[in-house]
Amino acid sequence: SCSWTFLLSFLVMTLSCDGGKVLVFPVDGSHWLNMKILVEAVHSQCHQITFLNSHCSHSVLCGILRSYGTMQYKGGTHVEVVAKFTSTIFENKTLIGDLNKTGYDLFLTDPTFPGGVLLAHHLQLPLVFNVRWLFSGEAHLAVAPSSVSYIPICFSHNSDKIDFFQRIRNMIHYIMVFYRDYYVSRQPYQALCDRYFGNNVSLMSLTQKADLWLMRVDFTFEVPRPTMPNVIYIGASKVSLQRPSKFVVFTSIYLLYLQTDWVFNKGR
């Protein structure tokens, strides 16, 4: 009896120490600084991290900036550059094959530029956002109902208590954001959606299918607004802590759930 108990305990401990494989599609600039904090914390929990880098470099940021600058010099807006970069990845059958064979458990990206969103769905991997902004603007507008009657649009300088004229200004800002998203930001990416996912699939629908939204804001300082169960506010987690922050713990639990679910389905 004691030997069976010891064996069972050993197996449980072995399973709990088995880290997951995380594929990271980074974004440059200040977005990378936030992503670096998250990646280092996840790596400290014995998970394997792989960066999808645009250049063979010891510095992810420098590699991406170098590639981005070269493509900008050749012409095209930043939206077209990212769309072209994503299309190049899709057409690289060797790279896609290697990514599929590795067996990643999770895809982590910043959806400011949605190349990672498209690639995650192309690889059919669980998708986690480290997010503050989307290609379409403020992330809350996409993940939860946000009535412009009382939810202030970013840069409108409105509070959560607005009068009639402030609501009009709020609506004007919303229309401007919607116009920029639909007619400027979304078009190059929508062409990729039509090509690889079908004509009835929109970029926003793929974005809204993300499994977890790690929102880089502190809920304490956000105005009262609707949210969703798969949104975790990690604004306070940017500060260095002596213990693992809540988003690292939650990500580790989610990876363990994915592994357990895979074993269960395989057994069936």
N, C-alpha and C positions, 0 to 999 in steps of 0.2 A: 504493500500500500504506500509506504513512504517513498519507494523507488518510483512508482507511478506519479506521485505528487511532485517529486523533484523533476522528473522528465517533463511533465506538463508545464511546470513553472519555467523550465529552461526554454521550451518551445515558445511560450508566451513572450519571454524576454527577448528571444531572437527575433520574433516577428515585430516587436515594438521598436527594435533598433534598426530595422531595415528601412533606410531612407528612400525617399522617392526621387524620381528624375524630373527635373523642372527645365523646360525650354524657355528662354527669355528672349524677347524681341524688344530691345531697348530703343529709347528715343533720346536725342541729344539734348545738350543744354541743361537747364535747371531740372528738367524731367529726369535726366540721368542721375543727378545728385540725389533725388528722392528715391529712385529705383535702386541705387547703390546701397542705401541704408537697408532697404527691404531685403535685397539679395544677400547681403552679408549676414543679416539676422537669420534668414532661412538656411543659409549654408552652415551656420553655426549649429544647427539642429541635425547635422549629418545628412542633409539632402544634397543630391548631385545637381549642380547648376551648369547649364550649357547656354552660352550666348550665341545668338545668330548675328555675327558681326559681318559688316560689309567690306572689311579689309583685314588682311593678316597683320595684326598689330597687337602689342601687349596692352594697349590702351583702347578699350572699347569706344570711349568717347572720341579719341583722336581719329580712330579708324572711320567712324561714321561721319565725322566732320569732314575728313579728307574726301570721302566718296561723295558726300552731299555737295561740297564745294566744287568738285570736278563736274558733276552733273548740272549744277547751277550755271557754271561757266558755259556749258554747251547749249544752254537755253532751256526755257520752260519755268513755270511757276513751281513753288515748293510742293503744291498738290500734285502736279504732273510728275515731278521728280519721284515722289514716294510711290505713286501709282506705277511708274515705269520700273522702279526698283522691285516692287512686289511682283510685277509681271515677270521680271527676269528670274526671280526665285521660283515661280511656278513653272517656268519653262525649263529649269535645270532639273532634269529627271534624276540625275545622279544624286543631287543634294536631297531632293524630296524622298528618294528611295532610302537614303541613309537615315533621314529623320524618322521615317516610318519604321525602319528596322530597329532603331534604338529603343523604342517602346517607352516614350515619355508618359509620365502620369499627369502632367499639368503644363499649361501654356500660360506664361505670365507676360503681360505687355502693358504699355501705356497707350490708350486709344486716342491720344491727341492726333496722331497720324495713324489711320486705321489699317496699315499694312499688316500689323500683327493680328488684327481681328480676322482679316481675310485668310491669312495663313493658318491660324488656329482651326478655323472651320474646314479649310482644305485638308488639314491633317486629321481632322475629327478628334481633337483633343479638348478636354475640359479647359475652359477659358476663365482666367482670373485677371481682373483689371487693377492696376495701381493708378488711380484716376483722380483728376481734378477737373480737367477739361476734355471735351470731345472735339472731333473735327467740326461738329455742329454748334459748339458753344459749351455752356455750363452743363455738367453731366447730369444733374438732377432732372433737367428737363426731359431727358430720354428715359430715365429709369423709373420715374414716379410721376403721377399726375401733378402738374404745377400750374394752377390757375393764375393767369396774369392779373386777376382782380385783386389778389392779396400777396402773391409771391413776387418780390422784387427781382427784376432781371438784372444781371450783373452789369455794372457800369451805368446803370440808370440813376444811381445815387438816391434811390428810394429806400425807405425803411419798411418794416412790416405793417406800419400804420400809414396808409396813403389815402389822400382825398381824391375827388373825381378827376381833377386835372393831372394829378400824378399818375392815376391809372391810365389816362390817355398817353402820357409820356412812356409809361411802362409798356403799353401796347405797341407804340411806335418802335421802341427798342426791340421788342420781340419780333415784329415784322422785319426789321432790318437783319436780325440774326437769322430768321427763317429764309429770307431772300439770299443771303450770303451762303447759307448751307445748301439750299436747293439748286441754285443756279451757278455757284462758283465752286464750293468745296466738294460737293458730292459727285459731280458729273464724271470726272476721270475714274473714280472708284466704282461708280455704278457700271461703267463699261466692263470692269473686271468681274463684277457680280454677274452681269449678263452672260459673260463668256464662260465662267467656271462654275456658276451655281444655278443658272437658269434665269429666264426673263422675268419671272415673278418674284424673285428674291431681291430685296433692297438692302443697301448697306446698313440702314438703321435697324432693320429686323435682325440682321446678324449681330449687330452690336447689342441689342436688347436681350439676346440669348446668352449673354455671358453668365457664368455660374456664380461668380462672386465679384462684388464691386468693393474694393478697398479704397474708400473715399478719403482723399487727403484734406479733410477739413475736420475741425473739432465740432462735434454736435452741440456742445455747450454754447458756442458762439454763433451757431446757425439760427436763423429765424425759424419759428414753428412752421413746419412744412411736411407734406406727406413723404413717406419713405417706403422702402421695401425690406423684407426679411433678409435678402441676400446682400444688403448694403451694410458694410462695417466701417465706422468712422475711425480713422487712424491718425487724425491730426496731432493728437498728443503723443503718438508713438514715435514722432520724429526726434524727440528728446532721448538722449542715451539713458537707458535704464539698467539697473543691476540684474534684473530678471527679464526673461523673454517677454516681449510685449504681446498684447492680445492678438494682433494680426498674425504674428509668427505662430503662436499656439494654434489659432484657428486654421491657418494654412497647413500646419502639420497634421492636425486632426482630419482635415479634408483629404490630404494625401493618403492617410491611413485608411480612410473610408473608401477611397477609390481602389486601393489595393485589395481590401477585403471584399468589396463588391465584385472585383474582377475574378478573384479566386472562387467566390460563390457561384458566379455565372459560369465559370469554366467547369466547375464540378457538376453543374446541372447538364 
